[in-house]
Amino acid sequence: MNRRPQLTIVAPSASPEEAAAVVAALEQFMRETSPTPAPAGERVGRWTRSALLEGVRDAPAAWGDADPWGR
């Protein structure tokens, strides 16, 4: 998705070359002063994400000494 605004100049006295120069300068300014993208987070596999959302653990060893079934 393009979130950049579409720049246009509405000035009856400006020549097409002058308007283009102003728009180019504004676009360059926006490129140079834009925030850096956030670093990508650690990627989690689909099965792992599904298990995490369901609250499932991967093995009895992950439960430590507690038996999840109360035995």
PyMOL Python script that loads the backbone (N, CA, C, O; Angstrom):
from pymol import cmd

cmd.read_pdbstr("""\
ATOM      1  N   MET A   1       0.844  -1.160   0.000  1.00  0.00           N
ATOM      2  CA  MET A   1       0.000   0.000   0.000  1.00  0.00           C
ATOM      3  C   MET A   1       0.897   1.233   0.000  1.00  0.00           C
ATOM      4  O   MET A   1       1.838   1.333   0.788  1.00  0.00           O
ATOM      5  N   ASN A   2       0.599   2.144  -0.871  1.00  0.00           N
ATOM      6  CA  ASN A   2       1.358   3.385  -0.967  1.00  0.00           C
ATOM      7  C   ASN A   2       0.707   4.420  -0.063  1.00  0.00           C
ATOM      8  O   ASN A   2      -0.420   4.845  -0.316  1.00  0.00           O
ATOM      9  N   ARG A   3       1.413   4.830   0.999  1.00  0.00           N
ATOM     10  CA  ARG A   3       0.853   5.796   1.938  1.00  0.00           C
ATOM     11  C   ARG A   3       1.386   7.191   1.713  1.00  0.00           C
ATOM     12  O   ARG A   3       1.065   8.107   2.470  1.00  0.00           O
ATOM     13  N   ARG A   4       2.195   7.368   0.685  1.00  0.00           N
ATOM     14  CA  ARG A   4       2.734   8.691   0.398  1.00  0.00           C
ATOM     15  C   ARG A   4       1.663   9.548  -0.247  1.00  0.00           C
ATOM     16  O   ARG A   4       0.893   9.063  -1.076  1.00  0.00           O
ATOM     17  N   PRO A   5       1.607  10.826   0.127  1.00  0.00           N
ATOM     18  CA  PRO A   5       0.617  11.696  -0.506  1.00  0.00           C
ATOM     19  C   PRO A   5       1.005  11.996  -1.948  1.00  0.00           C
ATOM     20  O   PRO A   5       2.186  12.027  -2.294  1.00  0.00           O
ATOM     21  N   GLN A   6       0.017  12.210  -2.763  1.00  0.00           N
ATOM     22  CA  GLN A   6       0.239  12.596  -4.153  1.00  0.00           C
ATOM     23  C   GLN A   6       0.417  14.105  -4.171  1.00  0.00           C
ATOM     24  O   GLN A   6      -0.520  14.843  -3.863  1.00  0.00           O
ATOM     25  N   LEU A   7       1.612  14.574  -4.529  1.00  0.00           N
ATOM     26  CA  LEU A   7       1.911  15.995  -4.508  1.00  0.00           C
ATOM     27  C   LEU A   7       1.567  16.648  -5.840  1.00  0.00           C
ATOM     28  O   LEU A   7       1.900  16.136  -6.909  1.00  0.00           O
ATOM     29  N   THR A   8       0.905  17.769  -5.750  1.00  0.00           N
ATOM     30  CA  THR A   8       0.632  18.595  -6.928  1.00  0.00           C
ATOM     31  C   THR A   8       0.752  20.055  -6.500  1.00  0.00           C
ATOM     32  O   THR A   8       0.547  20.386  -5.331  1.00  0.00           O
ATOM     33  N   ILE A   9       1.081  20.918  -7.444  1.00  0.00           N
ATOM     34  CA  ILE A   9       1.201  22.344  -7.166  1.00  0.00           C
ATOM     35  C   ILE A   9       0.092  23.062  -7.918  1.00  0.00           C
ATOM     36  O   ILE A   9      -0.102  22.872  -9.118  1.00  0.00           O
ATOM     37  N   VAL A  10      -0.615  23.878  -7.188  1.00  0.00           N
ATOM     38  CA  VAL A  10      -1.667  24.678  -7.808  1.00  0.00           C
ATOM     39  C   VAL A  10      -1.206  26.135  -7.715  1.00  0.00           C
ATOM     40  O   VAL A  10      -1.484  26.835  -6.741  1.00  0.00           O
ATOM     41  N   ALA A  11      -0.516  26.554  -8.727  1.00  0.00           N
ATOM     42  CA  ALA A  11      -0.026  27.940  -8.794  1.00  0.00           C
ATOM     43  C   ALA A  11      -0.137  28.381 -10.245  1.00  0.00           C
ATOM     44  O   ALA A  11       0.614  27.896 -11.091  1.00  0.00           O
ATOM     45  N   PRO A  12      -1.044  29.278 -10.550  1.00  0.00           N
ATOM     46  CA  PRO A  12      -1.268  29.668 -11.941  1.00  0.00           C
ATOM     47  C   PRO A  12      -0.060  30.359 -12.580  1.00  0.00           C
ATOM     48  O   PRO A  12       0.088  30.341 -13.802  1.00  0.00           O
ATOM     49  N   SER A  13       0.808  30.970 -11.757  1.00  0.00           N
ATOM     50  CA  SER A  13       1.937  31.695 -12.345  1.00  0.00           C
ATOM     51  C   SER A  13       3.180  30.828 -12.520  1.00  0.00           C
ATOM     52  O   SER A  13       4.141  31.268 -13.151  1.00  0.00           O
ATOM     53  N   ALA A  14       3.189  29.618 -11.984  1.00  0.00           N
ATOM     54  CA  ALA A  14       4.366  28.750 -12.100  1.00  0.00           C
ATOM     55  C   ALA A  14       4.362  28.030 -13.435  1.00  0.00           C
ATOM     56  O   ALA A  14       3.326  27.571 -13.915  1.00  0.00           O
ATOM     57  N   SER A  15       5.544  27.944 -14.022  1.00  0.00           N
ATOM     58  CA  SER A  15       5.669  27.185 -15.270  1.00  0.00           C
ATOM     59  C   SER A  15       5.664  25.697 -14.931  1.00  0.00           C
ATOM     60  O   SER A  15       5.909  25.343 -13.778  1.00  0.00           O
ATOM     61  N   PRO A  16       5.398  24.828 -15.875  1.00  0.00           N
ATOM     62  CA  PRO A  16       5.429  23.386 -15.604  1.00  0.00           C
ATOM     63  C   PRO A  16       6.791  22.929 -15.076  1.00  0.00           C
ATOM     64  O   PRO A  16       6.862  22.035 -14.232  1.00  0.00           O
ATOM     65  N   GLU A  17       7.877  23.543 -15.572  1.00  0.00           N
ATOM     66  CA  GLU A  17       9.210  23.175 -15.107  1.00  0.00           C
ATOM     67  C   GLU A  17       9.412  23.584 -13.642  1.00  0.00           C
ATOM     68  O   GLU A  17       9.994  22.833 -12.859  1.00  0.00           O
ATOM     69  N   GLU A  18       8.930  24.772 -13.281  1.00  0.00           N
ATOM     70  CA  GLU A  18       9.062  25.234 -11.895  1.00  0.00           C
ATOM     71  C   GLU A  18       8.245  24.355 -10.951  1.00  0.00           C
ATOM     72  O   GLU A  18       8.718  23.990  -9.875  1.00  0.00           O
ATOM     73  N   ALA A  19       7.037  24.022 -11.348  1.00  0.00           N
ATOM     74  CA  ALA A  19       6.190  23.164 -10.522  1.00  0.00           C
ATOM     75  C   ALA A  19       6.820  21.781 -10.354  1.00  0.00           C
ATOM     76  O   ALA A  19       6.800  21.217  -9.261  1.00  0.00           O
ATOM     77  N   ALA A  20       7.371  21.246 -11.420  1.00  0.00           N
ATOM     78  CA  ALA A  20       8.030  19.939 -11.348  1.00  0.00           C
ATOM     79  C   ALA A  20       9.241  19.985 -10.430  1.00  0.00           C
ATOM     80  O   ALA A  20       9.494  19.035  -9.689  1.00  0.00           O
ATOM     81  N   ALA A  21       9.989  21.075 -10.473  1.00  0.00           N
ATOM     82  CA  ALA A  21      11.170  21.214  -9.607  1.00  0.00           C
ATOM     83  C   ALA A  21      10.763  21.271  -8.140  1.00  0.00           C
ATOM     84  O   ALA A  21      11.416  20.660  -7.293  1.00  0.00           O
ATOM     85  N   VAL A  22       9.702  21.991  -7.833  1.00  0.00           N
ATOM     86  CA  VAL A  22       9.233  22.087  -6.451  1.00  0.00           C
ATOM     87  C   VAL A  22       8.746  20.726  -5.962  1.00  0.00           C
ATOM     88  O   VAL A  22       9.072  20.315  -4.848  1.00  0.00           O
ATOM     89  N   VAL A  23       7.975  20.030  -6.779  1.00  0.00           N
ATOM     90  CA  VAL A  23       7.483  18.707  -6.399  1.00  0.00           C
ATOM     91  C   VAL A  23       8.649  17.743  -6.219  1.00  0.00           C
ATOM     92  O   VAL A  23       8.646  16.957  -5.271  1.00  0.00           O
ATOM     93  N   ALA A  24       9.637  17.778  -7.094  1.00  0.00           N
ATOM     94  CA  ALA A  24      10.801  16.896  -6.961  1.00  0.00           C
ATOM     95  C   ALA A  24      11.557  17.195  -5.672  1.00  0.00           C
ATOM     96  O   ALA A  24      12.007  16.272  -4.993  1.00  0.00           O
ATOM     97  N   ALA A  25      11.704  18.468  -5.326  1.00  0.00           N
ATOM     98  CA  ALA A  25      12.395  18.828  -4.083  1.00  0.00           C
ATOM     99  C   ALA A  25      11.627  18.336  -2.863  1.00  0.00           C
ATOM    100  O   ALA A  25      12.229  17.851  -1.905  1.00  0.00           O
ATOM    101  N   LEU A  26      10.303  18.458  -2.893  1.00  0.00           N
ATOM    102  CA  LEU A  26       9.492  17.969  -1.778  1.00  0.00           C
ATOM    103  C   LEU A  26       9.574  16.449  -1.649  1.00  0.00           C
ATOM    104  O   LEU A  26       9.674  15.928  -0.538  1.00  0.00           O
ATOM    105  N   GLU A  27       9.534  15.743  -2.765  1.00  0.00           N
ATOM    106  CA  GLU A  27       9.646  14.283  -2.718  1.00  0.00           C
ATOM    107  C   GLU A  27      11.003  13.849  -2.186  1.00  0.00           C
ATOM    108  O   GLU A  27      11.088  12.897  -1.410  1.00  0.00           O
ATOM    109  N   GLN A  28      12.067  14.537  -2.595  1.00  0.00           N
ATOM    110  CA  GLN A  28      13.402  14.212  -2.091  1.00  0.00           C
ATOM    111  C   GLN A  28      13.468  14.473  -0.586  1.00  0.00           C
ATOM    112  O   GLN A  28      14.034  13.671   0.157  1.00  0.00           O
ATOM    113  N   PHE A  29      12.897  15.579  -0.139  1.00  0.00           N
ATOM    114  CA  PHE A  29      12.871  15.884   1.286  1.00  0.00           C
ATOM    115  C   PHE A  29      12.124  14.798   2.060  1.00  0.00           C
ATOM    116  O   PHE A  29      12.587  14.366   3.116  1.00  0.00           O
ATOM    117  N   MET A  30      10.986  14.357   1.552  1.00  0.00           N
ATOM    118  CA  MET A  30      10.215  13.319   2.238  1.00  0.00           C
ATOM    119  C   MET A  30      10.985  12.002   2.291  1.00  0.00           C
ATOM    120  O   MET A  30      10.924  11.297   3.298  1.00  0.00           O
ATOM    121  N   ARG A  31      11.712  11.659   1.220  1.00  0.00           N
ATOM    122  CA  ARG A  31      12.518  10.432   1.222  1.00  0.00           C
ATOM    123  C   ARG A  31      13.634  10.510   2.254  1.00  0.00           C
ATOM    124  O   ARG A  31      13.877   9.551   2.987  1.00  0.00           O
ATOM    125  N   GLU A  32      14.319  11.662   2.312  1.00  0.00           N
ATOM    126  CA  GLU A  32      15.481  11.798   3.185  1.00  0.00           C
ATOM    127  C   GLU A  32      15.102  11.927   4.654  1.00  0.00           C
ATOM    128  O   GLU A  32      15.914  11.599   5.519  1.00  0.00           O
ATOM    129  N   THR A  33      13.909  12.388   4.961  1.00  0.00           N
ATOM    130  CA  THR A  33      13.520  12.588   6.356  1.00  0.00           C
ATOM    131  C   THR A  33      12.514  11.558   6.852  1.00  0.00           C
ATOM    132  O   THR A  33      11.997  11.693   7.961  1.00  0.00           O
ATOM    133  N   SER A  34      12.231  10.547   6.067  1.00  0.00           N
ATOM    134  CA  SER A  34      11.271   9.530   6.498  1.00  0.00           C
ATOM    135  C   SER A  34      11.896   8.670   7.592  1.00  0.00           C
ATOM    136  O   SER A  34      13.110   8.464   7.595  1.00  0.00           O
ATOM    137  N   PRO A  35      11.081   8.163   8.524  1.00  0.00           N
ATOM    138  CA  PRO A  35      11.614   7.310   9.585  1.00  0.00           C
ATOM    139  C   PRO A  35      12.095   5.983   9.015  1.00  0.00           C
ATOM    140  O   PRO A  35      11.587   5.502   8.002  1.00  0.00           O
ATOM    141  N   THR A  36      13.081   5.404   9.683  1.00  0.00           N
ATOM    142  CA  THR A  36      13.581   4.099   9.239  1.00  0.00           C
ATOM    143  C   THR A  36      12.550   3.032   9.584  1.00  0.00           C
ATOM    144  O   THR A  36      11.868   3.141  10.603  1.00  0.00           O
ATOM    145  N   PRO A  37      12.429   2.010   8.758  1.00  0.00           N
ATOM    146  CA  PRO A  37      11.471   0.943   9.046  1.00  0.00           C
ATOM    147  C   PRO A  37      11.854   0.190  10.319  1.00  0.00           C
ATOM    148  O   PRO A  37      13.034   0.036  10.632  1.00  0.00           O
ATOM    149  N   ALA A  38      10.859  -0.267  11.034  1.00  0.00           N
ATOM    150  CA  ALA A  38      11.101  -1.054  12.242  1.00  0.00           C
ATOM    151  C   ALA A  38      11.709  -2.396  11.846  1.00  0.00           C
ATOM    152  O   ALA A  38      11.359  -2.956  10.808  1.00  0.00           O
ATOM    153  N   PRO A  39      12.624  -2.914  12.677  1.00  0.00           N
ATOM    154  CA  PRO A  39      13.202  -4.222  12.351  1.00  0.00           C
ATOM    155  C   PRO A  39      12.137  -5.312  12.404  1.00  0.00           C
ATOM    156  O   PRO A  39      11.215  -5.270  13.218  1.00  0.00           O
ATOM    157  N   ALA A  40      12.288  -6.272  11.529  1.00  0.00           N
ATOM    158  CA  ALA A  40      11.335  -7.380  11.482  1.00  0.00           C
ATOM    159  C   ALA A  40      11.501  -8.238  12.727  1.00  0.00           C
ATOM    160  O   ALA A  40      12.619  -8.530  13.150  1.00  0.00           O
ATOM    161  N   GLY A  41      10.392  -8.632  13.298  1.00  0.00           N
ATOM    162  CA  GLY A  41      10.433  -9.478  14.482  1.00  0.00           C
ATOM    163  C   GLY A  41      10.837 -10.899  14.123  1.00  0.00           C
ATOM    164  O   GLY A  41      10.907 -11.269  12.951  1.00  0.00           O
ATOM    165  N   GLU A  42      11.099 -11.680  15.155  1.00  0.00           N
ATOM    166  CA  GLU A  42      11.464 -13.078  14.922  1.00  0.00           C
ATOM    167  C   GLU A  42      10.270 -13.808  14.336  1.00  0.00           C
ATOM    168  O   GLU A  42       9.152 -13.696  14.838  1.00  0.00           O
ATOM    169  N   ARG A  43      10.512 -14.544  13.288  1.00  0.00           N
ATOM    170  CA  ARG A  43       9.430 -15.233  12.597  1.00  0.00           C
ATOM    171  C   ARG A  43       9.092 -16.532  13.325  1.00  0.00           C
ATOM    172  O   ARG A  43       9.981 -17.320  13.649  1.00  0.00           O
ATOM    173  N   VAL A  44       7.825 -16.744  13.575  1.00  0.00           N
ATOM    174  CA  VAL A  44       7.348 -17.941  14.251  1.00  0.00           C
ATOM    175  C   VAL A  44       6.594 -18.782  13.232  1.00  0.00           C
ATOM    176  O   VAL A  44       5.805 -18.263  12.443  1.00  0.00           O
ATOM    177  N   GLY A  45       6.844 -20.074  13.257  1.00  0.00           N
ATOM    178  CA  GLY A  45       6.175 -20.980  12.334  1.00  0.00           C
ATOM    179  C   GLY A  45       4.669 -21.030  12.583  1.00  0.00           C
ATOM    180  O   GLY A  45       4.200 -20.681  13.667  1.00  0.00           O
ATOM    181  N   ARG A  46       3.924 -21.462  11.582  1.00  0.00           N
ATOM    182  CA  ARG A  46       2.460 -21.514  11.694  1.00  0.00           C
ATOM    183  C   ARG A  46       2.008 -22.469  12.796  1.00  0.00           C
ATOM    184  O   ARG A  46       1.085 -22.155  13.547  1.00  0.00           O
ATOM    185  N   TRP A  47       2.658 -23.646  12.896  1.00  0.00           N
ATOM    186  CA  TRP A  47       2.268 -24.623  13.900  1.00  0.00           C
ATOM    187  C   TRP A  47       2.604 -24.112  15.294  1.00  0.00           C
ATOM    188  O   TRP A  47       1.818 -24.291  16.224  1.00  0.00           O
ATOM    189  N   THR A  48       3.753 -23.483  15.446  1.00  0.00           N
ATOM    190  CA  THR A  48       4.140 -22.937  16.745  1.00  0.00           C
ATOM    191  C   THR A  48       3.182 -21.828  17.154  1.00  0.00           C
ATOM    192  O   THR A  48       2.747 -21.775  18.305  1.00  0.00           O
ATOM    193  N   ARG A  49       2.855 -20.951  16.228  1.00  0.00           N
ATOM    194  CA  ARG A  49       1.928 -19.858  16.527  1.00  0.00           C
ATOM    195  C   ARG A  49       0.567 -20.407  16.918  1.00  0.00           C
ATOM    196  O   ARG A  49      -0.051 -19.918  17.864  1.00  0.00           O
ATOM    197  N   SER A  50       0.097 -21.411  16.205  1.00  0.00           N
ATOM    198  CA  SER A  50      -1.188 -22.012  16.521  1.00  0.00           C
ATOM    199  C   SER A  50      -1.168 -22.627  17.919  1.00  0.00           C
ATOM    200  O   SER A  50      -2.115 -22.464  18.690  1.00  0.00           O
ATOM    201  N   ALA A  51      -0.074 -23.341  18.243  1.00  0.00           N
ATOM    202  CA  ALA A  51       0.044 -23.951  19.569  1.00  0.00           C
ATOM    203  C   ALA A  51       0.097 -22.888  20.655  1.00  0.00           C
ATOM    204  O   ALA A  51      -0.515 -23.052  21.711  1.00  0.00           O
ATOM    205  N   LEU A  52       0.818 -21.807  20.413  1.00  0.00           N
ATOM    206  CA  LEU A  52       0.890 -20.733  21.399  1.00  0.00           C
ATOM    207  C   LEU A  52      -0.477 -20.089  21.615  1.00  0.00           C
ATOM    208  O   LEU A  52      -0.846 -19.777  22.747  1.00  0.00           O
ATOM    209  N   LEU A  53      -1.220 -19.892  20.541  1.00  0.00           N
ATOM    210  CA  LEU A  53      -2.539 -19.297  20.673  1.00  0.00           C
ATOM    211  C   LEU A  53      -3.506 -20.218  21.418  1.00  0.00           C
ATOM    212  O   LEU A  53      -4.409 -19.749  22.112  1.00  0.00           O
ATOM    213  N   GLU A  54      -3.313 -21.521  21.271  1.00  0.00           N
ATOM    214  CA  GLU A  54      -4.176 -22.475  21.949  1.00  0.00           C
ATOM    215  C   GLU A  54      -3.682 -22.807  23.350  1.00  0.00           C
ATOM    216  O   GLU A  54      -4.383 -23.476  24.109  1.00  0.00           O
ATOM    217  N   GLY A  55      -2.486 -22.349  23.703  1.00  0.00           N
ATOM    218  CA  GLY A  55      -1.944 -22.632  25.024  1.00  0.00           C
ATOM    219  C   GLY A  55      -1.429 -24.047  25.158  1.00  0.00           C
ATOM    220  O   GLY A  55      -1.459 -24.605  26.255  1.00  0.00           O
ATOM    221  N   VAL A  56      -0.959 -24.641  24.081  1.00  0.00           N
ATOM    222  CA  VAL A  56      -0.473 -26.011  24.079  1.00  0.00           C
ATOM    223  C   VAL A  56       1.030 -26.021  24.295  1.00  0.00           C
ATOM    224  O   VAL A  56       1.741 -25.188  23.735  1.00  0.00           O
ATOM    225  N   ARG A  57       1.517 -26.948  25.093  1.00  0.00           N
ATOM    226  CA  ARG A  57       2.960 -27.100  25.297  1.00  0.00           C
ATOM    227  C   ARG A  57       3.456 -28.212  24.394  1.00  0.00           C
ATOM    228  O   ARG A  57       2.685 -29.071  23.967  1.00  0.00           O
ATOM    229  N   ASP A  58       4.766 -28.190  24.102  1.00  0.00           N
ATOM    230  CA  ASP A  58       5.276 -29.123  23.090  1.00  0.00           C
ATOM    231  C   ASP A  58       5.616 -30.506  23.610  1.00  0.00           C
ATOM    232  O   ASP A  58       5.614 -31.450  22.821  1.00  0.00           O
ATOM    233  N   ALA A  59       5.908 -30.685  24.901  1.00  0.00           N
ATOM    234  CA  ALA A  59       6.278 -32.006  25.406  1.00  0.00           C
ATOM    235  C   ALA A  59       6.121 -32.027  26.920  1.00  0.00           C
ATOM    236  O   ALA A  59       6.153 -30.975  27.559  1.00  0.00           O
ATOM    237  N   PRO A  60       5.948 -33.222  27.508  1.00  0.00           N
ATOM    238  CA  PRO A  60       5.840 -33.306  28.961  1.00  0.00           C
ATOM    239  C   PRO A  60       7.072 -32.740  29.674  1.00  0.00           C
ATOM    240  O   PRO A  60       6.952 -32.254  30.798  1.00  0.00           O
ATOM    241  N   ALA A  61       8.239 -32.791  29.055  1.00  0.00           N
ATOM    242  CA  ALA A  61       9.444 -32.248  29.684  1.00  0.00           C
ATOM    243  C   ALA A  61       9.297 -30.748  29.918  1.00  0.00           C
ATOM    244  O   ALA A  61       9.912 -30.204  30.835  1.00  0.00           O
ATOM    245  N   ALA A  62       8.507 -30.089  29.116  1.00  0.00           N
ATOM    246  CA  ALA A  62       8.304 -28.657  29.281  1.00  0.00           C
ATOM    247  C   ALA A  62       7.490 -28.353  30.532  1.00  0.00           C
ATOM    248  O   ALA A  62       7.510 -27.221  31.015  1.00  0.00           O
ATOM    249  N   TRP A  63       6.771 -29.346  31.070  1.00  0.00           N
ATOM    250  CA  TRP A  63       5.934 -29.111  32.247  1.00  0.00           C
ATOM    251  C   TRP A  63       6.731 -29.225  33.531  1.00  0.00           C
ATOM    252  O   TRP A  63       6.219 -28.886  34.598  1.00  0.00           O
ATOM    253  N   GLY A  64       7.957 -29.689  33.461  1.00  0.00           N
ATOM    254  CA  GLY A  64       8.761 -29.861  34.674  1.00  0.00           C
ATOM    255  C   GLY A  64       8.261 -31.035  35.488  1.00  0.00           C
ATOM    256  O   GLY A  64       7.947 -32.095  34.946  1.00  0.00           O
ATOM    257  N   ASP A  65       8.190 -30.836  36.796  1.00  0.00           N
ATOM    258  CA  ASP A  65       7.768 -31.921  37.695  1.00  0.00           C
ATOM    259  C   ASP A  65       6.254 -32.080  37.749  1.00  0.00           C
ATOM    260  O   ASP A  65       5.760 -33.145  38.119  1.00  0.00           O
ATOM    261  N   ALA A  66       5.532 -31.068  37.397  1.00  0.00           N
ATOM    262  CA  ALA A  66       4.066 -31.139  37.505  1.00  0.00           C
ATOM    263  C   ALA A  66       3.488 -31.946  36.361  1.00  0.00           C
ATOM    264  O   ALA A  66       3.822 -31.732  35.195  1.00  0.00           O
ATOM    265  N   ASP A  67       2.622 -32.872  36.710  1.00  0.00           N
ATOM    266  CA  ASP A  67       1.920 -33.662  35.711  1.00  0.00           C
ATOM    267  C   ASP A  67       0.651 -32.885  35.340  1.00  0.00           C
ATOM    268  O   ASP A  67      -0.147 -32.573  36.224  1.00  0.00           O
ATOM    269  N   PRO A  68       0.446 -32.568  34.077  1.00  0.00           N
ATOM    270  CA  PRO A  68      -0.712 -31.746  33.728  1.00  0.00           C
ATOM    271  C   PRO A  68      -2.042 -32.448  33.991  1.00  0.00           C
ATOM    272  O   PRO A  68      -3.079 -31.791  34.075  1.00  0.00           O
ATOM    273  N   TRP A  69      -2.026 -33.785  34.123  1.00  0.00           N
ATOM    274  CA  TRP A  69      -3.262 -34.530  34.342  1.00  0.00           C
ATOM    275  C   TRP A  69      -3.488 -34.840  35.823  1.00  0.00           C
ATOM    276  O   TRP A  69      -4.434 -35.549  36.167  1.00  0.00           O
ATOM    277  N   GLY A  70      -2.626 -34.312  36.704  1.00  0.00           N
ATOM    278  CA  GLY A  70      -2.809 -34.493  38.117  1.00  0.00           C
ATOM    279  C   GLY A  70      -2.424 -35.875  38.642  1.00  0.00           C
ATOM    280  O   GLY A  70      -2.871 -36.266  39.720  1.00  0.00           O
ATOM    281  N   ARG A  71      -1.610 -36.616  37.906  1.00  0.00           N
ATOM    282  CA  ARG A  71      -1.206 -37.965  38.358  1.00  0.00           C
ATOM    283  C   ARG A  71       0.070 -37.918  39.129  1.00  0.00           C
ATOM    284  O   ARG A  71       0.555 -38.953  39.583  1.00  0.00           O
TER     285      ARG A  71
END
""", "prot")
cmd.dss("prot")
cmd.show_as("cartoon", "prot")
cmd.util.cbc("prot")
cmd.orient("prot")
